[in-house]
Amino acid sequence: MLTTEELQAIRERAEAATDGKWAYNLLPPSMSFDRKFCLGSFNGVCEIVGDINKEADAEFIAAARQDVPKLLAEVERLNKVLHRISVTTMSMGYVGVESMARDLKRLAWEAIHDGK
């Protein structure tokens, strides 16, 4: 499990990265030197971030710029769900496991669907 500090460090790195959608382009042989792909945020100019020779690596790294903030938001949402469930079940003082399991399923469904 990630600590609050680790999640915050990931969030700070994501926020410090170049804005915009990242992409990768296959470089023409005349420009490629030792690299095959140019990775970065393209505004008419290729900002080379690193030497990438495998297309799957370039695709993964480029997608991370969009994926990491989405994953952080999902972790935050799920942590809120777990907190709501934990607080609710502790306040209910359960005796039987079956009734707690039934109510936990209901609470999880409500939390995931924002009480709808």
C-alpha positions as CSV (number, residue, x, y, z in Angstrom):
1,M,0.0,0.0,0.0
2,L,1.2,3.5,-0.8
3,T,1.7,5.9,2.0
4,T,0.2,9.4,1.9
5,E,3.7,10.7,1.4
6,E,4.4,8.4,-1.5
7,L,1.1,9.4,-3.2
8,Q,2.0,13.1,-2.6
9,A,5.4,12.6,-4.1
10,I,3.9,10.9,-7.2
11,R,1.3,13.7,-7.5
12,E,4.1,16.4,-7.3
13,R,6.1,14.7,-10.0
14,A,3.1,14.4,-12.3
15,E,2.2,18.1,-11.7
16,A,5.8,19.2,-12.4
17,A,6.0,17.3,-15.7
18,T,5.4,19.2,-19.0
19,D,1.8,20.0,-19.5
20,G,-0.4,18.7,-22.3
21,K,-0.7,15.4,-23.9
22,W,2.5,13.6,-24.5
23,A,3.2,11.7,-27.6
24,Y,5.9,9.9,-29.5
25,N,7.0,10.0,-33.1
26,L,9.1,7.7,-35.1
27,L,12.1,9.7,-36.2
28,P,13.2,9.6,-39.8
29,P,16.6,7.9,-40.4
30,S,18.3,11.3,-41.1
31,M,17.4,12.5,-37.6
32,S,17.5,9.3,-35.6
33,F,21.2,9.1,-34.7
34,D,21.0,6.5,-31.8
35,R,17.3,6.9,-31.1
36,K,14.3,5.8,-33.0
37,F,11.6,7.7,-31.2
38,C,11.2,11.2,-30.1
39,L,9.1,11.6,-26.9
40,G,7.6,14.7,-25.4
41,S,5.1,17.4,-25.8
42,F,5.0,18.5,-29.4
43,N,4.4,22.1,-30.3
44,G,5.9,22.0,-33.7
45,V,9.3,21.1,-32.1
46,C,10.3,17.7,-30.8
47,E,11.5,18.0,-27.2
48,I,13.6,15.0,-26.8
49,V,13.2,13.5,-23.4
50,G,15.3,10.4,-23.8
51,D,16.7,7.7,-26.0
52,I,13.9,5.2,-26.7
53,N,14.4,2.4,-29.1
54,K,11.3,0.3,-28.6
55,E,7.9,1.5,-29.7
56,A,6.1,-0.2,-26.7
57,D,8.4,1.7,-24.3
58,A,7.7,5.0,-26.0
59,E,4.0,4.4,-26.0
60,F,4.0,3.5,-22.3
61,I,6.0,6.5,-21.3
62,A,3.9,8.9,-23.4
63,A,0.7,7.5,-22.0
64,A,2.0,7.9,-18.4
65,R,1.5,11.7,-18.6
66,Q,-2.2,11.2,-18.9
67,D,-2.5,7.9,-17.0
68,V,-0.7,8.8,-13.7
69,P,-3.1,11.7,-12.8
70,K,-6.1,9.5,-13.6
71,L,-4.7,6.7,-11.4
72,L,-4.0,9.1,-8.6
73,A,-7.6,10.4,-8.7
74,E,-8.9,6.8,-8.6
75,V,-6.7,6.0,-5.6
76,E,-8.0,9.1,-3.8
77,R,-11.6,8.1,-4.6
78,L,-11.1,4.5,-3.4
79,N,-9.4,5.7,-0.2
80,K,-12.5,7.9,0.5
81,V,-14.7,4.8,-0.1
82,L,-12.7,2.7,2.3
83,H,-12.7,5.5,4.9
84,R,-16.5,5.8,4.7
85,I,-17.0,2.1,5.0
86,S,-14.6,1.9,8.0
87,V,-16.2,4.8,9.9
88,T,-19.7,3.4,9.2
89,T,-19.0,-0.1,10.2
90,M,-17.2,0.9,13.4
91,S,-20.1,3.2,14.4
92,M,-22.6,0.3,13.9
93,G,-21.1,-2.0,16.4
94,Y,-21.6,-5.3,14.5
95,V,-22.1,-8.6,16.2
96,G,-22.6,-11.0,13.3
97,V,-20.3,-11.3,10.4
98,E,-23.1,-12.1,7.9
99,S,-25.0,-8.9,8.6
100,M,-21.8,-6.9,8.5
101,A,-20.9,-8.4,5.1
102,R,-24.4,-7.7,3.7
103,D,-24.2,-4.0,4.9
104,L,-20.6,-3.7,3.6
105,K,-21.7,-4.7,0.2
106,R,-24.5,-2.1,0.3
107,L,-22.2,0.6,1.6
108,A,-19.6,-0.2,-1.0
109,W,-22.2,0.0,-3.8
110,E,-23.5,3.3,-2.4
111,A,-20.0,4.8,-2.0
112,I,-18.9,3.8,-5.5
113,H,-22.1,5.2,-7.0
114,D,-22.0,8.3,-4.7
115,G,-25.2,7.3,-2.9
116,K,-27.3,7.0,-6.0
